[in-house]
């Protein structure tokens, strides 16, 4: 109790002018780093610019006009349909009320704010270690991680992935939140079904109350959508949700889910489906066991204090594994869905004292900084040997295969390393205490 009181007292202390300068420096660093990316995508040709937010905006406009949400397509050449639940269409209404140029700028700015939130949660032990210079460290991390391909694609397409990740990680990793735990995951699931994987995460880690809150929140949002948009709700739940092809070509290189990787083998449909179901079952079984292992390991580290660097890294590993599973197990897992690698890197870095973990994180970061899957397409097709085509196919699936490897890396290697460090050093008596996350 005394630890929490002293921590809150420290948080309430008045900032000095130097602290404001440090904060400003962190903001300047982050803005300077992300500005070239933002400007690049905001000045893309109009028919290629932020095409996904155009879909959201069109969905909100359909709601305002009383038009069928799931019947329209965006303007050529994209011709994209609305693929999200009706609740998302309701939330998109404000986008339809603002000028298109304003929406683009505000959305990209919000994407990088969401990235900052995710980095703050993912790298919390490191940021706490640097103390008053945390804003500068945060600015540097945001600037560097903005160049990861999944994060770049969030800005390129005007996506919602970072917003959803911010909701999920805040719900899972905030000690003693002021909201009912599970509320934010429920909202994320109502906006896009994929975050529902965290309902399973709550259950397997013993947070049944949080799982119940998430279900109730998602159900309430869905029911409200039924009341406001009954026709569109029926269209979505009994038609659109069954058609994965609405989101684009499932065998495209950018689909790095298990399904996407198998579809690119071009086996007979029945064989592909059977192998996919078996792969999903195997990866889900192993992945969720490792996510549970990582989360429960945090109770054994740092004297059971979840905010200790080792315990927090283990908990973040569990969250990151669940996020990676949401991409791998879904029929469609676009490259921009792999923003969970941000939390992977945070879990690996921890407080920055373990050189080997930091080097592994750096290597993974470099890997995701390049468009590796598209390099593999150069070796596929006529005129290439069988070995070249096999190599090309593996490279084409590089991000998806790496996601599978990261599940194992976090759940096995990182957890084992954290436990070995505990056995060698034991918990430090002066580590800051934190409320349990199991409530």
DORO-404706 format. One line per 2 residues: number of its first residue (from 1); their letters; for each residue x, y, z of C-alpha. Coordinates in steps of 0.25 Angstrom, whole numbers, padded with zeros to 4 digits. Layout:
// residues N
NUM	a	X:Y:Z  ...;
This chain:
// residues 439
1	xx	0000:0000:0000  0011:0009:0003;
3	xx	0018:0006:-0010  0006:0011:-0018;
5	xx	0004:0023:-0009  0018:0028:-0012;
7	xx	0017:0025:-0026  0004:0033:-0028;
9	xx	0010:0044:-0020  0022:0044:-0029;
11	xx	0013:0045:-0041  0006:0057:-0035;
13	xx	0018:0065:-0033  0019:0078:-0041;
15	xx	0027:0078:-0053  0039:0087:-0054;
17	xx	0042:0095:-0067  0053:0085:-0070;
19	xx	0043:0074:-0071  0034:0082:-0080;
21	xx	0047:0084:-0089  0049:0069:-0089;
23	xx	0035:0066:-0093  0035:0076:-0104;
25	xx	0048:0070:-0109  0042:0056:-0109;
27	xx	0030:0062:-0117  0039:0069:-0127;
29	xx	0048:0056:-0129  0035:0047:-0132;
31	xx	0029:0058:-0141  0042:0060:-0149;
33	xx	0043:0045:-0150  0029:0041:-0155;
35	xx	0027:0054:-0163  0034:0048:-0176;
37	xx	0025:0036:-0176  0012:0044:-0173;
39	xx	0015:0054:-0184  0019:0043:-0194;
41	xx	0006:0035:-0192  -0003:0048:-0191;
43	xx	0003:0053:-0204  0000:0039:-0211;
45	xx	-0008:0040:-0224  -0022:0043:-0220;
47	xx	-0028:0029:-0224  -0017:0022:-0216;
49	xx	-0017:0031:-0203  -0022:0025:-0190;
51	xx	-0032:0016:-0197  -0037:0009:-0185;
53	xx	-0041:0021:-0178  -0049:0025:-0191;
55	xx	-0056:0012:-0188  -0059:0016:-0173;
57	xx	-0064:0030:-0178  -0073:0024:-0189;
59	xx	-0079:0015:-0178  -0082:0026:-0169;
61	xx	-0088:0034:-0181  -0097:0022:-0184;
63	xx	-0102:0022:-0170  -0105:0037:-0171;
65	xx	-0112:0035:-0185  -0120:0023:-0180;
67	xx	-0113:0015:-0191  -0109:0000:-0190;
69	xx	-0096:0000:-0183  -0091:-0014:-0190;
71	xx	-0096:-0011:-0204  -0087:0001:-0208;
73	xx	-0073:0001:-0214  -0063:0012:-0213;
75	xx	-0059:0020:-0225  -0051:0013:-0236;
77	xx	-0040:0008:-0237  -0041:0003:-0223;
79	xx	-0056:-0002:-0223  -0055:-0006:-0208;
81	xx	-0067:-0010:-0200  -0070:-0008:-0185;
83	xx	-0065:-0020:-0177  -0067:-0016:-0163;
85	xx	-0078:-0019:-0153  -0090:-0008:-0153;
87	xx	-0084:-0002:-0140  -0072:0002:-0148;
89	xx	-0081:0009:-0158  -0088:0017:-0147;
91	xx	-0074:0021:-0141  -0070:0026:-0155;
93	xx	-0082:0036:-0157  -0073:0047:-0152;
95	xx	-0063:0044:-0163  -0074:0047:-0173;
97	xx	-0077:0060:-0167  -0063:0066:-0169;
99	xx	-0056:0070:-0182  -0048:0059:-0188;
101	xx	-0035:0066:-0187  -0037:0069:-0172;
103	xx	-0040:0054:-0169  -0027:0050:-0176;
105	xx	-0018:0059:-0168  -0026:0056:-0154;
107	xx	-0026:0041:-0157  -0011:0040:-0160;
109	xx	-0008:0049:-0147  -0017:0040:-0139;
111	xx	-0010:0027:-0144  0003:0032:-0139;
113	xx	-0003:0036:-0126  -0008:0022:-0124;
115	xx	0006:0017:-0128  0011:0025:-0116;
117	xx	0001:0019:-0107  0005:0005:-0111;
119	xx	0020:0008:-0110  0017:0014:-0096;
121	xx	0011:0001:-0091  0020:-0008:-0099;
123	xx	0033:-0002:-0094  0029:0003:-0080;
125	xx	0040:-0004:-0073  0051:0003:-0081;
127	xx	0043:0017:-0081  0042:0015:-0065;
129	xx	0057:0012:-0065  0061:0025:-0072;
131	xx	0053:0033:-0062  0050:0048:-0066;
133	xx	0056:0046:-0080  0045:0036:-0083;
135	xx	0038:0046:-0093  0051:0047:-0101;
137	xx	0052:0031:-0101  0038:0030:-0105;
139	xx	0040:0040:-0116  0052:0032:-0121;
141	xx	0044:0019:-0121  0032:0024:-0128;
143	xx	0041:0030:-0139  0049:0017:-0141;
145	xx	0037:0008:-0140  0029:0016:-0150;
147	xx	0038:0011:-0161  0034:-0004:-0158;
149	xx	0026:-0009:-0170  0013:-0012:-0163;
151	xx	0013:0002:-0156  0016:0009:-0170;
153	xx	0004:0001:-0176  -0005:0007:-0165;
155	xx	-0002:0021:-0170  -0002:0017:-0184;
157	xx	-0016:0011:-0184  -0022:0019:-0173;
159	xx	-0024:0007:-0165  -0030:0004:-0151;
161	xx	-0020:-0006:-0146  -0012:0003:-0136;
163	xx	-0025:0008:-0130  -0030:-0006:-0127;
165	xx	-0016:-0010:-0122  -0016:0002:-0113;
167	xx	-0030:-0002:-0107  -0026:-0017:-0105;
169	xx	-0012:-0014:-0099  -0018:-0003:-0090;
171	xx	-0029:-0013:-0085  -0019:-0024:-0082;
173	xx	-0007:-0017:-0077  -0012:-0005:-0068;
175	xx	-0011:-0008:-0054  -0024:-0006:-0046;
177	xx	-0031:0002:-0058  -0042:0012:-0055;
179	xx	-0051:0005:-0065  -0056:-0009:-0064;
181	xx	-0045:-0018:-0069  -0050:-0024:-0082;
183	xx	-0058:-0012:-0087  -0048:-0007:-0097;
185	xx	-0046:-0021:-0103  -0061:-0022:-0104;
187	xx	-0061:-0009:-0111  -0050:-0013:-0121;
189	xx	-0057:-0026:-0123  -0070:-0019:-0127;
191	xx	-0062:-0010:-0137  -0055:-0022:-0143;
193	xx	-0057:-0036:-0139  -0042:-0040:-0139;
195	xx	-0039:-0034:-0125  -0049:-0045:-0120;
197	xx	-0036:-0053:-0118  -0034:-0046:-0105;
199	xx	-0047:-0052:-0099  -0039:-0065:-0100;
201	xx	-0027:-0059:-0094  -0035:-0054:-0082;
203	xx	-0041:-0067:-0080  -0028:-0075:-0081;
205	xx	-0021:-0066:-0071  -0032:-0066:-0061;
207	xx	-0038:-0053:-0063  -0053:-0058:-0064;
209	xx	-0059:-0045:-0060  -0051:-0037:-0071;
211	xx	-0056:-0047:-0081  -0070:-0045:-0076;
213	xx	-0069:-0030:-0077  -0063:-0031:-0091;
215	xx	-0074:-0040:-0096  -0085:-0031:-0090;
217	xx	-0079:-0019:-0096  -0078:-0025:-0110;
219	xx	-0092:-0030:-0109  -0097:-0017:-0104;
221	xx	-0091:-0010:-0116  -0095:-0020:-0126;
223	xx	-0110:-0019:-0120  -0110:-0004:-0121;
225	xx	-0105:-0005:-0135  -0117:-0015:-0138;
227	xx	-0126:-0005:-0132  -0121:0007:-0141;
229	xx	-0117:-0001:-0153  -0126:-0014:-0153;
231	xx	-0125:-0016:-0168  -0110:-0014:-0169;
233	xx	-0108:-0023:-0157  -0115:-0034:-0163;
235	xx	-0107:-0032:-0176  -0094:-0033:-0168;
237	xx	-0097:-0045:-0159  -0104:-0054:-0169;
239	xx	-0096:-0050:-0182  -0084:-0041:-0182;
241	xx	-0077:-0047:-0170  -0077:-0061:-0177;
243	xx	-0070:-0055:-0189  -0055:-0053:-0187;
245	xx	-0054:-0050:-0202  -0060:-0036:-0199;
247	xx	-0047:-0031:-0193  -0039:-0035:-0205;
249	xx	-0031:-0046:-0212  -0028:-0056:-0200;
251	xx	-0016:-0062:-0208  -0009:-0048:-0209;
253	xx	0005:-0046:-0204  0000:-0037:-0193;
255	xx	-0009:-0047:-0187  0001:-0053:-0177;
257	xx	-0008:-0062:-0169  -0008:-0077:-0169;
259	xx	-0019:-0077:-0179  -0012:-0067:-0188;
261	xx	0001:-0076:-0188  -0007:-0088:-0191;
263	xx	-0015:-0082:-0202  -0002:-0078:-0209;
265	xx	0002:-0093:-0211  -0010:-0094:-0220;
267	xx	-0015:-0108:-0215  -0029:-0113:-0218;
269	xx	-0039:-0105:-0210  -0043:-0117:-0201;
271	xx	-0029:-0120:-0198  -0025:-0106:-0195;
273	xx	-0037:-0105:-0185  -0034:-0117:-0178;
275	xx	-0019:-0114:-0176  -0023:-0100:-0172;
277	xx	-0033:-0105:-0161  -0022:-0114:-0156;
279	xx	-0012:-0103:-0156  -0021:-0093:-0149;
281	xx	-0024:-0104:-0138  -0009:-0107:-0136;
283	xx	-0005:-0092:-0136  -0016:-0088:-0127;
285	xx	-0014:-0100:-0117  0001:-0097:-0116;
287	xx	0000:-0082:-0117  -0011:-0080:-0106;
289	xx	-0003:-0090:-0097  0009:-0081:-0098;
291	xx	0001:-0068:-0096  -0004:-0074:-0083;
293	xx	0010:-0079:-0079  0016:-0065:-0081;
295	xx	0005:-0058:-0074  0005:-0067:-0062;
297	xx	0020:-0066:-0061  0019:-0052:-0058;
299	xx	0013:-0056:-0045  0026:-0063:-0042;
301	xx	0035:-0052:-0045  0039:-0039:-0037;
303	xx	0033:-0044:-0025  0019:-0045:-0031;
305	xx	0019:-0030:-0034  0014:-0029:-0049;
307	xx	0020:-0016:-0051  0034:-0021:-0049;
309	xx	0042:-0022:-0062  0043:-0037:-0063;
311	xx	0028:-0039:-0059  0024:-0028:-0068;
313	xx	0032:-0034:-0080  0025:-0047:-0078;
315	xx	0012:-0041:-0077  0015:-0033:-0090;
317	xx	0019:-0046:-0097  0006:-0052:-0094;
319	xx	-0002:-0040:-0100  0007:-0040:-0112;
321	xx	0005:-0055:-0114  -0010:-0053:-0114;
323	xx	-0008:-0042:-0124  0000:-0050:-0133;
325	xx	-0010:-0061:-0132  -0021:-0051:-0137;
327	xx	-0013:-0050:-0150  -0009:-0064:-0152;
329	xx	-0022:-0071:-0149  -0031:-0061:-0157;
331	xx	-0035:-0064:-0171  -0028:-0051:-0175;
333	xx	-0016:-0045:-0168  -0011:-0033:-0176;
335	xx	0003:-0028:-0174  -0002:-0016:-0167;
337	xx	-0009:-0025:-0156  0005:-0029:-0151;
339	xx	0006:-0016:-0143  0007:-0026:-0131;
341	xx	0022:-0027:-0134  0023:-0014:-0127;
343	xx	0019:-0021:-0114  0028:-0033:-0117;
345	xx	0040:-0023:-0118  0035:-0017:-0105;
347	xx	0034:-0030:-0098  0048:-0034:-0103;
349	xx	0055:-0021:-0099  0049:-0021:-0085;
351	xx	0057:-0010:-0077  0069:-0011:-0087;
353	xx	0078:-0018:-0077  0079:-0031:-0085;
355	xx	0088:-0029:-0097  0084:-0042:-0103;
357	xx	0070:-0039:-0103  0072:-0025:-0108;
359	xx	0080:-0031:-0120  0069:-0041:-0123;
361	xx	0059:-0029:-0123  0068:-0021:-0132;
363	xx	0069:-0032:-0142  0054:-0034:-0142;
365	xx	0052:-0019:-0144  0062:-0019:-0156;
367	xx	0054:-0031:-0162  0041:-0024:-0162;
369	xx	0047:-0011:-0167  0048:-0017:-0181;
371	xx	0037:-0022:-0191  0043:-0036:-0191;
373	xx	0030:-0044:-0195  0030:-0036:-0209;
375	xx	0045:-0040:-0211  0040:-0054:-0212;
377	xx	0031:-0051:-0223  0043:-0049:-0233;
379	xx	0046:-0064:-0232  0032:-0069:-0234;
381	xx	0027:-0073:-0248  0031:-0078:-0261;
383	xx	0046:-0078:-0264  0051:-0081:-0250;
385	xx	0056:-0094:-0245  0048:-0102:-0235;
387	xx	0058:-0098:-0224  0056:-0084:-0228;
389	xx	0041:-0085:-0227  0042:-0092:-0214;
391	xx	0051:-0081:-0208  0042:-0070:-0214;
393	xx	0030:-0076:-0207  0037:-0077:-0194;
395	xx	0042:-0062:-0195  0028:-0058:-0200;
397	xx	0022:-0064:-0187  0034:-0058:-0178;
399	xx	0025:-0049:-0169  0015:-0060:-0166;
401	xx	0026:-0070:-0164  0033:-0060:-0155;
403	xx	0020:-0058:-0147  0019:-0073:-0144;
405	xx	0034:-0072:-0140  0031:-0060:-0131;
407	xx	0020:-0068:-0123  0030:-0079:-0120;
409	xx	0041:-0068:-0117  0033:-0061:-0107;
411	xx	0026:-0073:-0101  0038:-0082:-0100;
413	xx	0052:-0074:-0101  0048:-0061:-0094;
415	xx	0040:-0068:-0083  0051:-0078:-0080;
417	xx	0061:-0066:-0080  0053:-0058:-0070;
419	xx	0052:-0070:-0061  0066:-0073:-0062;
421	xx	0070:-0059:-0058  0060:-0060:-0046;
423	xx	0067:-0072:-0042  0081:-0066:-0043;
425	xx	0077:-0052:-0037  0064:-0053:-0029;
427	xx	0055:-0042:-0028  0060:-0028:-0024;
429	xx	0054:-0023:-0011  0053:-0009:-0016;
431	xx	0045:-0011:-0029  0033:-0003:-0030;
433	xx	0020:-0010:-0026  0008:-0010:-0035;
435	xx	-0007:-0015:-0034  -0010:-0029:-0040;
437	xx	-0015:-0031:-0054  -0023:-0043:-0050;
439	x	-0035:-0035:-0045;
